[in-house]
Amino acid sequence: MAKSNNVAELPTEAASSVTNVAAKLKDSDHSITIPYNFGANLEEAVELFGEDVVFQKYRQSAIVDLQAAIRRHLQPGEDGKVKSDDEIINALSEWKPGLTTRTRKSAKDKAMEALTKMSAEERQALMAELGLA
């Protein structure tokens, strides 16, 4: 394989399934990019590495993603409240690898948040405007 500008080159026929993987050390300017054939799809990956390896790598990655989702739910919310274990389990019961989920606030939560940011006078004026004062 030829090498230029710290990038190794593969023959063009193998290049369609190649991912360029770059790495460098924190305290160094030296970096390198190496092309690696991971396969273009699941079938090719299984052919290259075997079903067990592909499944184990998928599983490891999915576990890391789920751990990240759990950590996000362990953080106190904007109201400072910490979720219980049951709330976190319930919130993540529909979690699936590869899907990004966002926690949406209810209309009540949004209203409460807005009200807490208002002064007493602003709240009183709003209540009067709504006919609730």
N, CA, C and O atoms as a MOPAC input file, in Angstrom:
PM7 MOZYME 1SCF
protein

 N      0.82600 1    -1.18300 1     0.00000 1
 C      0.00000 1     0.00000 1     0.00000 1
 C      0.86900 1     1.24500 1     0.00000 1
 O      1.85400 1     1.32400 1     0.73400 1
 N      0.51000 1     2.19400 1    -0.80700 1
 C      1.22600 1     3.46400 1    -0.83600 1
 C      0.71400 1     4.34500 1     0.28600 1
 O     -0.40100 1     4.16700 1     0.77800 1
 N      1.53300 1     5.28700 1     0.67900 1
 C      1.13100 1     6.17900 1     1.76100 1
 C      1.49800 1     7.60500 1     1.39000 1
 O      2.62900 1     7.88300 1     0.99400 1
 N      0.52100 1     8.51800 1     1.52300 1
 C      0.81300 1     9.91900 1     1.26900 1
 C     -0.00500 1    10.77100 1     2.22400 1
 O     -1.17800 1    10.48700 1     2.46500 1
 N      0.60500 1    11.80800 1     2.76400 1
 C     -0.07700 1    12.70000 1     3.70300 1
 C     -0.71500 1    11.93900 1     4.86700 1
 O     -1.83600 1    12.24500 1     5.27500 1
 N     -0.01100 1    10.96800 1     5.38900 1
 C     -0.48500 1    10.16600 1     6.51600 1
 C     -1.78900 1     9.42600 1     6.23800 1
 O     -2.51200 1     9.08400 1     7.17400 1
 N     -2.10000 1     9.17600 1     4.98000 1
 C     -3.29100 1     8.41000 1     4.62900 1
 C     -2.85000 1     7.23200 1     3.77600 1
 O     -2.32200 1     7.40800 1     2.67800 1
 N     -3.07200 1     6.03500 1     4.29100 1
 C     -2.74200 1     4.84700 1     3.52000 1
 C     -3.79100 1     4.68900 1     2.42400 1
 O     -4.93700 1     5.10400 1     2.59700 1
 N     -3.41200 1     4.09900 1     1.31500 1
 C     -4.34700 1     3.95800 1     0.20500 1
 C     -4.58700 1     2.49100 1    -0.10200 1
 O     -3.67100 1     1.67000 1    -0.05700 1
 N     -5.85300 1     2.17500 1    -0.41800 1
 C     -6.23100 1     0.82400 1    -0.81200 1
 C     -6.44200 1     0.79800 1    -2.32600 1
 O     -6.68800 1     1.83400 1    -2.94300 1
 N     -6.34500 1    -0.37700 1    -2.91000 1
 C     -6.68000 1    -0.48000 1    -4.33600 1
 C     -8.11900 1     0.00400 1    -4.55900 1
 O     -8.97300 1    -0.18700 1    -3.69300 1
 N     -8.39100 1     0.62000 1    -5.69900 1
 C     -9.70400 1     1.21000 1    -5.94900 1
 C    -10.84800 1     0.22100 1    -5.87600 1
 O    -11.95000 1     0.61100 1    -5.49100 1
 N    -10.64300 1    -1.04600 1    -6.22900 1
 C    -11.75400 1    -2.00600 1    -6.18000 1
 C    -12.23900 1    -2.25300 1    -4.76000 1
 O    -13.39700 1    -2.62900 1    -4.57800 1
 N    -11.40400 1    -2.05900 1    -3.74800 1
 C    -11.80200 1    -2.26200 1    -2.35500 1
 C    -12.29800 1    -0.97800 1    -1.71200 1
 O    -12.82500 1    -1.00400 1    -0.59900 1
 N    -12.13600 1     0.14100 1    -2.39800 1
 C    -12.41900 1     1.43700 1    -1.78700 1
 C    -13.90000 1     1.69400 1    -1.52000 1
 O    -14.21800 1     2.54200 1    -0.68600 1
 N    -14.81500 1     1.00100 1    -2.18900 1
 C    -16.23800 1     1.28900 1    -2.02300 1
 C    -16.75200 1     0.97400 1    -0.61900 1
 O    -17.71400 1     1.60300 1    -0.17900 1
 N    -16.15500 1     0.03500 1     0.09100 1
 C    -16.60700 1    -0.34500 1     1.42100 1
 C    -15.67200 1     0.16600 1     2.51400 1
 O    -15.73500 1    -0.29400 1     3.65400 1
 N    -14.82800 1     1.09100 1     2.17600 1
 C    -13.78000 1     1.53300 1     3.08700 1
 C    -14.21300 1     2.75800 1     3.88900 1
 O    -14.82900 1     3.69100 1     3.37300 1
 N    -13.86300 1     2.71100 1     5.17200 1
 C    -14.04600 1     3.86100 1     6.05200 1
 C    -12.66000 1     4.33600 1     6.44000 1
 O    -11.80600 1     3.53300 1     6.81600 1
 N    -12.43200 1     5.63900 1     6.34900 1
 C    -11.15500 1     6.19600 1     6.78000 1
 C    -11.22600 1     6.46000 1     8.27900 1
 O    -12.07200 1     7.22400 1     8.74300 1
 N    -10.34000 1     5.82700 1     9.02600 1
 C    -10.31400 1     5.94300 1    10.48200 1
 C     -9.08100 1     6.73700 1    10.87900 1
 O     -7.95000 1     6.35500 1    10.57700 1
 N     -9.32500 1     7.86300 1    11.57100 1
 C     -8.23300 1     8.74700 1    11.96200 1
 C     -8.00200 1     8.67100 1    13.46600 1
 O     -8.93600 1     8.44400 1    14.23500 1
 N     -6.75900 1     8.86100 1    13.87600 1
 C     -6.42100 1     8.87900 1    15.29700 1
 C     -5.18900 1     9.73400 1    15.50900 1
 O     -4.33500 1     9.87700 1    14.63300 1
 N     -5.12800 1    10.30300 1    16.72000 1
 C     -3.93900 1    11.03900 1    17.13200 1
 C     -3.89800 1    11.03300 1    18.65000 1
 O     -4.91200 1    10.83100 1    19.31800 1
 N     -2.70500 1    11.25800 1    19.17600 1
 C     -2.54500 1    11.35800 1    20.62600 1
 C     -2.86100 1    12.77300 1    21.06400 1
 O     -2.65800 1    13.72000 1    20.30400 1
 N     -3.35900 1    12.92600 1    22.28300 1
 C     -3.71000 1    14.24900 1    22.80400 1
 C     -2.53900 1    15.21800 1    22.76400 1
 O     -2.69600 1    16.36800 1    22.35500 1
 N     -1.38200 1    14.76400 1    23.18200 1
 C     -0.22600 1    15.65300 1    23.33200 1
 C      0.70800 1    15.62800 1    22.13300 1
 O      1.90300 1    15.88400 1    22.27900 1
 N      0.18400 1    15.32300 1    20.95000 1
 C      1.03600 1    15.22400 1    19.77100 1
 C      0.31600 1    15.79900 1    18.56000 1
 O     -0.91000 1    15.74800 1    18.46900 1
 N      1.08300 1    16.33800 1    17.64700 1
 C      0.51500 1    16.82000 1    16.39200 1
 C      0.43700 1    15.69600 1    15.36400 1
 O     -0.20900 1    15.84500 1    14.32700 1
 N      1.08300 1    14.58800 1    15.64500 1
 C      1.10900 1    13.47600 1    14.70100 1
 C     -0.25100 1    12.78500 1    14.66700 1
 O     -0.77900 1    12.38000 1    15.70200 1
 N     -0.79900 1    12.65800 1    13.48700 1
 C     -2.04500 1    11.92400 1    13.31600 1
 C     -1.90500 1    11.03900 1    12.08900 1
 O     -1.04200 1    11.25400 1    11.23900 1
 N     -2.76400 1    10.05200 1    12.02000 1
 C     -2.74300 1     9.15600 1    10.86700 1
 C     -4.17700 1     8.74400 1    10.55200 1
 O     -5.00900 1     8.60300 1    11.44800 1
 N     -4.44400 1     8.55600 1     9.28500 1
 C     -5.73900 1     8.07100 1     8.81800 1
 C     -5.48700 1     6.77900 1     8.07300 1
 O     -4.67100 1     6.71900 1     7.15400 1
 N     -6.19400 1     5.75400 1     8.48000 1
 C     -6.01700 1     4.44300 1     7.86900 1
 C     -7.35100 1     3.98100 1     7.29600 1
 O     -8.35400 1     3.96500 1     8.00900 1
 N     -7.37600 1     3.60700 1     6.03200 1
 C     -8.60300 1     3.06700 1     5.45100 1
 C     -8.81300 1     1.63900 1     5.93200 1
 O     -7.86900 1     0.85100 1     5.99500 1
 N    -10.06200 1     1.30900 1     6.27300 1
 C    -10.35500 1    -0.04300 1     6.74000 1
 C    -11.67800 1    -0.48300 1     6.15200 1
 O    -12.64500 1     0.28000 1     6.14300 1
 N    -11.72500 1    -1.70000 1     5.66600 1
 C    -12.93400 1    -2.24100 1     5.07200 1
 C    -13.77400 1    -2.92700 1     6.14900 1
 O    -13.49800 1    -4.06200 1     6.53700 1
 N    -14.80500 1    -2.22300 1     6.62400 1
 C    -15.73700 1    -2.79800 1     7.59700 1
 C    -16.89600 1    -3.49300 1     6.89900 1
 O    -17.73200 1    -4.11800 1     7.55100 1
 N    -16.94800 1    -3.38900 1     5.58300 1
 C    -18.08500 1    -3.90100 1     4.82400 1
 C    -19.06800 1    -2.77700 1     4.58100 1
 O    -19.17600 1    -1.84600 1     5.37900 1
 N    -19.78300 1    -2.86800 1     3.47500 1
 C    -20.72600 1    -1.81000 1     3.10000 1
 C    -22.08800 1    -2.00000 1     3.74600 1
 O    -22.89300 1    -1.06900 1     3.77900 1
 N    -22.35600 1    -3.19900 1     4.26100 1
 C    -23.65700 1    -3.48300 1     4.87600 1
 C    -23.49700 1    -4.66500 1     5.83200 1
 O    -22.40400 1    -5.21000 1     5.98400 1
 N    -24.57600 1    -5.04300 1     6.45800 1
 C    -24.54400 1    -6.13000 1     7.43900 1
 C    -24.04300 1    -7.43400 1     6.81800 1
 O    -23.22000 1    -8.13300 1     7.40900 1
 N    -24.53200 1    -7.75000 1     5.64800 1
 C    -24.13500 1    -8.98900 1     4.97400 1
 C    -22.62400 1    -9.03600 1     4.74000 1
 O    -21.98100 1   -10.05400 1     4.99700 1
 N    -22.06300 1    -7.92800 1     4.25100 1
 C    -20.61800 1    -7.88400 1     4.01500 1
 C    -19.83600 1    -7.94800 1     5.32100 1
 O    -18.79600 1    -8.60300 1     5.38900 1
 N    -20.32900 1    -7.27000 1     6.36200 1
 C    -19.64000 1    -7.30500 1     7.66000 1
 C    -19.61900 1    -8.72300 1     8.21000 1
 O    -18.59400 1    -9.16700 1     8.72800 1
 N    -20.73100 1    -9.44000 1     8.10600 1
 C    -20.78500 1   -10.83000 1     8.57200 1
 C    -19.83900 1   -11.69600 1     7.75300 1
 O    -19.17300 1   -12.57900 1     8.29500 1
 N    -19.77800 1   -11.44900 1     6.45900 1
 C    -18.87200 1   -12.21000 1     5.59800 1
 C    -17.40800 1   -11.95800 1     5.97300 1
 O    -16.59400 1   -12.88200 1     5.97700 1
 N    -17.08400 1   -10.71100 1     6.28700 1
 C    -15.70900 1   -10.35300 1     6.62000 1
 C    -15.29100 1   -10.82200 1     8.01300 1
 O    -14.16800 1   -11.29200 1     8.19400 1
 N    -16.18600 1   -10.70000 1     8.99900 1
 C    -15.78700 1   -10.89800 1    10.39800 1
 C    -16.51100 1   -12.02000 1    11.12200 1
 O    -16.08500 1   -12.43000 1    12.20200 1
 N    -17.57700 1   -12.51500 1    10.55900 1
 C    -18.34400 1   -13.57000 1    11.20000 1
 C    -19.52100 1   -12.99800 1    11.99700 1
 O    -19.47000 1   -11.87900 1    12.50900 1
 N    -20.55200 1   -13.78500 1    12.08000 1
 C    -21.78600 1   -13.37300 1    12.74700 1
 C    -21.56700 1   -13.03300 1    14.22300 1
 O    -22.10000 1   -12.03900 1    14.71600 1
 N    -20.78900 1   -13.85400 1    14.92600 1
 C    -20.56700 1   -13.62200 1    16.35700 1
 C    -19.87000 1   -12.28500 1    16.61700 1
 O    -20.26900 1   -11.54500 1    17.51600 1
 N    -18.84700 1   -11.97500 1    15.84700 1
 C    -18.11400 1   -10.72000 1    16.03600 1
 C    -19.03100 1    -9.53100 1    15.74900 1
 O    -19.06400 1    -8.57400 1    16.52100 1
 N    -19.76700 1    -9.58700 1    14.65100 1
 C    -20.64500 1    -8.47700 1    14.28200 1
 C    -21.70400 1    -8.27300 1    15.37000 1
 O    -21.98300 1    -7.13700 1    15.75300 1
 N    -22.28900 1    -9.35200 1    15.86400 1
 C    -23.30100 1    -9.22800 1    16.91100 1
 C    -22.69700 1    -8.66200 1    18.19600 1
 O    -23.28300 1    -7.77400 1    18.81400 1
 N    -21.53500 1    -9.16700 1    18.60000 1
 C    -20.91500 1    -8.68400 1    19.83900 1
 C    -20.55000 1    -7.20700 1    19.75200 1
 O    -20.73000 1    -6.46900 1    20.72100 1
 N    -20.03900 1    -6.76700 1    18.60400 1
 C    -19.70500 1    -5.35300 1    18.44000 1
 C    -20.98000 1    -4.49500 1    18.46100 1
 O    -20.99400 1    -3.42100 1    19.06200 1
 N    -22.03600 1    -4.96400 1    17.81300 1
 C    -23.32500 1    -4.26000 1    17.85500 1
 C    -23.81600 1    -4.17100 1    19.29800 1
 O    -24.24300 1    -3.10800 1    19.75000 1
 N    -23.75300 1    -5.27300 1    20.00700 1
 C    -24.24300 1    -5.31800 1    21.39100 1
 C    -23.45000 1    -4.36000 1    22.27800 1
 O    -24.03500 1    -3.62100 1    23.07000 1
 N    -22.12300 1    -4.36900 1    22.15000 1
 C    -21.28700 1    -3.46500 1    22.94400 1
 C    -21.64700 1    -2.00500 1    22.67800 1
 O    -21.74800 1    -1.20700 1    23.61000 1
 N    -21.83600 1    -1.66400 1    21.43100 1
 C    -22.17900 1    -0.29300 1    21.06600 1
 C    -23.56500 1     0.08600 1    21.58900 1
 O    -23.75700 1     1.20200 1    22.07100 1
 N    -24.52300 1    -0.82400 1    21.50000 1
 C    -25.87600 1    -0.55600 1    21.98700 1
 C    -25.88300 1    -0.37700 1    23.50600 1
 O    -26.62400 1     0.45800 1    24.02500 1
 N    -25.07300 1    -1.14900 1    24.21700 1
 C    -24.97700 1    -1.00500 1    25.67900 1
 C    -24.44100 1     0.38100 1    26.03300 1
 O    -24.96600 1     1.03400 1    26.93400 1
 N    -23.40400 1     0.83200 1    25.33500 1
 C    -22.83400 1     2.16000 1    25.59100 1
 C    -23.89100 1     3.23800 1    25.33000 1
 O    -24.00400 1     4.18900 1    26.10400 1
 N    -24.66700 1     3.10000 1    24.24700 1
 C    -25.72500 1     4.06600 1    23.93500 1
 C    -26.80200 1     4.08000 1    25.01900 1
 O    -27.26900 1     5.15000 1    25.41000 1
 N    -27.19900 1     2.90500 1    25.50700 1
 C    -28.21100 1     2.83000 1    26.56100 1
 C    -27.67700 1     3.42400 1    27.86000 1
 O    -28.40800 1     4.11200 1    28.57300 1
 N    -26.41400 1     3.16400 1    28.17300 1
 C    -25.80800 1     3.76400 1    29.36800 1
 C    -25.83300 1     5.28300 1    29.28200 1
 O    -26.08000 1     5.95200 1    30.28500 1
 N    -25.58200 1     5.83600 1    28.10100 1
 C    -25.61900 1     7.28700 1    27.92100 1
 C    -27.03400 1     7.81100 1    28.15200 1
 O    -27.21200 1     8.86300 1    28.76700 1
 N    -28.03300 1     7.09100 1    27.66600 1
 C    -29.42500 1     7.49800 1    27.88700 1
 C    -29.76500 1     7.44100 1    29.37300 1
 O    -30.43800 1     8.33300 1    29.88800 1
 N    -29.31100 1     6.41100 1    30.05700 1
 C    -29.55500 1     6.29600 1    31.50000 1
 C    -28.90500 1     7.47600 1    32.21900 1
 O    -29.52700 1     8.08400 1    33.09100 1
 N    -27.66500 1     7.80500 1    31.86700 1
 C    -26.96300 1     8.92600 1    32.51400 1
 C    -27.71600 1    10.23900 1    32.31400 1
 O    -27.79100 1    11.05800 1    33.23000 1
 N    -28.27800 1    10.44500 1    31.10900 1
 C    -29.04900 1    11.67100 1    30.87200 1
 C    -30.24700 1    11.73700 1    31.81300 1
 O    -30.58500 1    12.81100 1    32.30900 1
 N    -30.88600 1    10.60800 1    32.06100 1
 C    -32.05300 1    10.57200 1    32.95200 1
 C    -31.65900 1    10.65400 1    34.42300 1
 O    -32.47700 1    11.04300 1    35.25700 1
 N    -30.43200 1    10.29900 1    34.75100 1
 C    -29.96700 1    10.42500 1    36.13500 1
 C    -29.69300 1    11.86800 1    36.52500 1
 O    -29.68200 1    12.20300 1    37.70900 1
 N    -29.47200 1    12.72400 1    35.53300 1
 C    -29.22100 1    14.14200 1    35.80000 1
 C    -30.49700 1    14.79600 1    36.31100 1
 O    -31.58800 1    14.47900 1    35.83600 1
 N    -30.37400 1    15.70600 1    37.27500 1
 C    -31.57000 1    16.43800 1    37.72900 1
 C    -32.17100 1    17.23200 1    36.56900 1
 O    -31.44700 1    17.74800 1    35.71800 1
 N    -33.49400 1    17.32300 1    36.54600 1
 C    -34.17700 1    18.09200 1    35.52300 1
 C    -33.98500 1    19.58300 1    35.75100 1
 O    -33.32200 1    19.98700 1    36.70700 1
 N    -34.56200 1    20.39900 1    34.87900 1
 C    -34.45000 1    21.84800 1    35.01800 1
 C    -35.04300 1    22.34000 1    36.33400 1
 O    -34.65000 1    23.38300 1    36.85700 1
 N    -36.00200 1    21.56800 1    36.86300 1
 C    -36.62100 1    21.92800 1    38.13900 1
 C    -35.79600 1    21.44700 1    39.32900 1
 O    -36.17100 1    21.66900 1    40.48100 1
 N    -34.65600 1    20.77800 1    39.04300 1
 C    -33.79100 1    20.27300 1    40.10500 1
 C    -34.20600 1    18.91600 1    40.62900 1
 O    -33.52100 1    18.34000 1    41.47400 1
 N    -35.32400 1    18.39700 1    40.13900 1
 C    -35.84100 1    17.11000 1    40.60700 1
 C    -35.06100 1    15.95700 1    39.97600 1
 O    -34.75000 1    15.98100 1    38.78500 1
 N    -34.75400 1    14.96000 1    40.78300 1
 C    -34.07400 1    13.75700 1    40.31500 1
 C    -35.12500 1    12.67300 1    40.12100 1
 O    -35.96900 1    12.46100 1    40.99100 1
 N    -35.07400 1    11.99100 1    38.98800 1
 C    -36.04600 1    10.93300 1    38.70200 1
 C    -35.76300 1     9.70700 1    39.56000 1
 O    -34.61200 1     9.41200 1    39.88500 1
 N    -36.81900 1     9.00500 1    39.91800 1
 C    -36.66500 1     7.74600 1    40.64800 1
 C    -36.22000 1     6.66600 1    39.66500 1
 O    -36.31000 1     6.84400 1    38.45100 1
 N    -35.74100 1     5.54700 1    40.20200 1
 C    -35.34400 1     4.42500 1    39.34000 1
 C    -36.52100 1     3.96900 1    38.48300 1
 O    -36.35900 1     3.68800 1    37.29500 1
 N    -37.71800 1     3.89700 1    39.09300 1
 C    -38.90200 1     3.47100 1    38.33900 1
 C    -39.23000 1     4.44000 1    37.20700 1
 O    -39.63200 1     4.00800 1    36.12700 1
 N    -39.06400 1     5.75700 1    37.43700 1
 C    -39.32000 1     6.74400 1    36.38900 1
 C    -38.33400 1     6.57400 1    35.23500 1
 O    -38.70900 1     6.68400 1    34.06700 1
 N    -37.07600 1     6.30700 1    35.57000 1
 C    -36.06500 1     6.11800 1    34.52500 1
 C    -36.34800 1     4.84600 1    33.74000 1
 O    -36.28300 1     4.84400 1    32.51100 1
 N    -36.66100 1     3.77400 1    34.44100 1
 C    -36.97900 1     2.50400 1    33.76600 1
 C    -38.17600 1     2.69500 1    32.84600 1
 O    -38.17100 1     2.21600 1    31.71200 1
 N    -39.19700 1     3.39000 1    33.32400 1
 C    -40.38900 1     3.64100 1    32.51000 1
 C    -40.05000 1     4.51000 1    31.30000 1
 O    -40.50200 1     4.23800 1    30.18700 1
 N    -39.25600 1     5.55200 1    31.52000 1
 C    -38.88700 1     6.46300 1    30.43000 1
 C    -38.10000 1     5.74400 1    29.34300 1
 O    -38.20500 1     6.09600 1    28.16800 1
 N    -37.31700 1     4.74600 1    29.72200 1
 C    -36.46700 1     4.04500 1    28.75100 1
 C    -37.05700 1     2.70700 1    28.29100 1
 O    -36.39300 1     1.95000 1    27.58200 1
 N    -38.27900 1     2.41800 1    28.68300 1
 C    -38.88500 1     1.13200 1    28.32500 1
 C    -39.08000 1     0.98000 1    26.81700 1
 O    -39.11900 1    -0.14300 1    26.31400 1
 N    -39.20000 1     2.07100 1    26.10400 1
 C    -39.38800 1     2.02800 1    24.64700 1
 C    -38.10000 1     2.33400 1    23.89100 1
 O    -38.12400 1     2.47200 1    22.66800 1
 N    -36.95600 1     2.44300 1    24.61100 1
 C    -35.68300 1     2.78200 1    23.98000 1
 C    -35.30200 1     1.71600 1    22.96300 1
 O    -35.50000 1     0.52200 1    23.18900 1
 N    -34.75300 1     2.16600 1    21.84000 1
 C    -34.23500 1     1.25900 1    20.81700 1
 C    -32.91100 1     1.81400 1    20.31500 1
 O    -32.76200 1     3.02900 1    20.18200 1
 N    -31.94100 1     0.93700 1    20.03100 1
 C    -30.65600 1     1.40100 1    19.50500 1
 C    -30.85200 1     2.19400 1    18.21800 1
 O    -31.65200 1     1.83000 1    17.35600 1
 N    -30.10700 1     3.27600 1    18.11400 1
 C    -30.13400 1     4.06100 1    16.89200 1
 C    -31.19700 1     5.13600 1    16.84600 1
 O    -31.17000 1     5.99100 1    15.96000 1
 N    -32.13500 1     5.11300 1    17.78400 1
 C    -33.17800 1     6.13600 1    17.80300 1
 C    -32.84000 1     7.18800 1    18.83600 1
 O    -32.51400 1     6.86600 1    19.97800 1
 N    -32.91900 1     8.43700 1    18.43800 1
 C    -32.69300 1     9.53100 1    19.36500 1
 C    -34.03900 1     9.93900 1    19.92500 1
 O    -34.98100 1    10.21600 1    19.18300 1
 N    -34.11600 1     9.97100 1    21.23800 1
 C    -35.37000 1    10.37700 1    21.86200 1
 C    -35.13800 1    11.62900 1    22.68300 1
 O    -34.10000 1    11.79700 1    23.32300 1
 N    -36.08800 1    12.46500 1    22.64900 1
 C    -36.03800 1    13.68900 1    23.43100 1
 C    -37.19500 1    13.65000 1    24.41900 1
 O    -38.30400 1    13.23500 1    24.08400 1
 N    -36.91700 1    14.08800 1    25.63500 1
 C    -37.96400 1    14.15700 1    26.62900 1
 C    -38.73100 1    15.45300 1    26.40000 1
 O    -38.16500 1    16.54500 1    26.45500 1
 N    -40.01000 1    15.31400 1    26.14500 1
 C    -40.83300 1    16.49300 1    25.89800 1
 C    -41.53000 1    16.90400 1    27.18000 1
 O    -41.99200 1    16.06600 1    27.95400 1
 N    -41.59400 1    18.20300 1    27.38700 1
 C    -42.28400 1    18.73100 1    28.55500 1
 C    -43.76700 1    18.81700 1    28.24500 1
 O    -44.16500 1    19.12700 1    27.12200 1
 N    -44.57300 1    18.54000 1    29.25000 1
 C    -46.01100 1    18.69200 1    29.08400 1
 C    -46.34500 1    20.18100 1    29.07300 1
 O    -45.53300 1    21.01000 1    29.48500 1
 N    -47.54400 1    20.51300 1    28.59900 1
 C    -47.98600 1    21.90900 1    28.59300 1
 C    -47.98900 1    22.45700 1    30.01600 1
 O    -47.63100 1    23.61400 1    30.23900 1
 N    -48.39200 1    21.63200 1    30.97500 1
 C    -48.42000 1    22.06500 1    32.38200 1
 C    -47.00300 1    22.39600 1    32.85600 1
 O    -46.78700 1    23.42800 1    33.49200 1
 N    -46.03000 1    21.51700 1    32.54700 1
 C    -44.64100 1    21.76200 1    32.95700 1
 C    -44.09900 1    23.05200 1    32.34000 1
 O    -43.40300 1    23.82100 1    33.00300 1
 N    -44.42800 1    23.28300 1    31.05800 1
 C    -43.97500 1    24.50800 1    30.39600 1
 C    -44.59000 1    25.73600 1    31.05600 1
 O    -43.91200 1    26.73900 1    31.27600 1
 N    -45.89800 1    25.64900 1    31.37400 1
 C    -46.58400 1    26.77600 1    32.01500 1
 C    -46.00000 1    27.03900 1    33.39500 1
 O    -45.77000 1    28.19100 1    33.76300 1
 N    -45.76000 1    25.97900 1    34.15800 1
 C    -45.19400 1    26.13800 1    35.50200 1
 C    -43.80800 1    26.77200 1    35.42600 1
 O    -43.47200 1    27.64200 1    36.23000 1
 N    -43.01800 1    26.33900 1    34.47000 1
 C    -41.68100 1    26.90600 1    34.30500 1
 C    -41.77000 1    28.39500 1    33.97700 1
 O    -41.03000 1    29.20700 1    34.53400 1
 N    -42.69000 1    28.74700 1    33.06200 1
 C    -42.85800 1    30.15700 1    32.70100 1
 C    -43.32800 1    30.96500 1    33.90400 1
 O    -42.85400 1    32.07800 1    34.12900 1
 N    -44.25600 1    30.41200 1    34.67600 1
 C    -44.77400 1    31.12700 1    35.84700 1
 C    -43.69400 1    31.36200 1    36.89300 1
 O    -43.66300 1    32.42000 1    37.52200 1
 N    -42.81700 1    30.39600 1    37.08400 1
 C    -41.76900 1    30.55700 1    38.10200 1
 C    -40.75100 1    31.62100 1    37.70400 1
 O    -40.03400 1    32.14700 1    38.55600 1
 N    -40.68600 1    31.93600 1    36.41300 1
 C    -39.75700 1    32.95900 1    35.94200 1
 C    -40.35400 1    34.36300 1    36.01700 1
 O    -39.65100 1    35.35600 1    35.82500 1
 N    -41.65900 1    34.43700 1    36.29800 1
 C    -42.33300 1    35.73900 1    36.38200 1
 C    -42.26000 1    36.28900 1    37.80000 1
 O    -42.16800 1    35.54900 1    38.78000 1
 N    -42.30400 1    37.61100 1    37.86900 1
 C    -42.38900 1    38.24700 1    39.19300 1
 C    -43.81500 1    38.04200 1    39.71700 1
 O    -44.71200 1    37.65300 1    38.96900 1
 N    -44.01100 1    38.31000 1    41.01100 1
 C    -45.34000 1    38.16900 1    41.61800 1
 C    -46.34400 1    39.07000 1    40.90600 1
 O    -47.49400 1    38.68000 1    40.70300 1
 N    -45.92000 1    40.26100 1    40.53200 1
 C    -46.80700 1    41.19800 1    39.85300 1
 C    -47.19600 1    40.67800 1    38.46600 1
 O    -48.35300 1    40.78300 1    38.05900 1
 N    -46.22000 1    40.11700 1    37.74700 1
 C    -46.50100 1    39.56800 1    36.41400 1
 C    -47.47300 1    38.39200 1    36.50200 1
 O    -48.37500 1    38.26100 1    35.67400 1
 N    -47.28200 1    37.54000 1    37.51000 1
 C    -48.20100 1    36.40200 1    37.69400 1
 C    -49.60900 1    36.90100 1    37.99400 1
 O    -50.58800 1    36.40000 1    37.44100 1
 N    -49.69800 1    37.89500 1    38.87500 1
 C    -50.99800 1    38.44000 1    39.26300 1
 C    -51.69500 1    39.05700 1    38.04000 1
 O    -52.89500 1    38.85800 1    37.84900 1
 N    -50.95600 1    39.79600 1    37.22000 1
 C    -51.52600 1    40.40700 1    36.02100 1
 C    -51.99500 1    39.33000 1    35.04600 1
 O    -53.06200 1    39.46200 1    34.44600 1
 N    -51.21300 1    38.27200 1    34.88600 1
 C    -51.59800 1    37.18300 1    33.99300 1
 C    -52.87200 1    36.50300 1    34.49000 1
 O    -53.77500 1    36.21800 1    33.70300 1
 N    -52.94200 1    36.24600 1    35.78900 1
 C    -54.12400 1    35.60400 1    36.35400 1
 C    -55.36500 1    36.47100 1    36.13500 1
 O    -56.44100 1    35.96100 1    35.82200 1
 N    -55.20300 1    37.79500 1    36.30300 1
 C    -56.32500 1    38.71000 1    36.06700 1
 C    -56.74500 1    38.67900 1    34.60300 1
 O    -57.93500 1    38.67100 1    34.28700 1
 N    -55.73800 1    38.66300 1    33.70000 1
 C    -56.02000 1    38.62700 1    32.25900 1
 C    -56.77500 1    37.35400 1    31.87600 1
 O    -57.63500 1    37.37200 1    30.99500 1
 N    -56.43800 1    36.24200 1    32.55400 1
 C    -57.09800 1    34.97300 1    32.28000 1
 C    -58.44800 1    34.84400 1    32.99900 1
 O    -59.18200 1    33.87400 1    32.80600 1
 N    -58.75400 1    35.84400 1    33.83300 1
 C    -60.01800 1    35.81800 1    34.58400 1
 C    -59.96000 1    34.86800 1    35.76400 1
 O    -60.99700 1    34.36900 1    36.20100 1
 N    -58.79200 1    34.61200 1    36.28000 1
 C    -58.62500 1    33.67400 1    37.39000 1
 C    -58.27500 1    34.38000 1    38.70300 1
 O    -58.06100 1    33.72000 1    39.71900 1
 N    -58.21800 1    35.69300 1    38.69000 1
 C    -57.82900 1    36.41700 1    39.92400 1
 C    -59.02000 1    37.05700 1    40.57900 1
 O    -58.88200 1    37.70200 1    41.61900 1

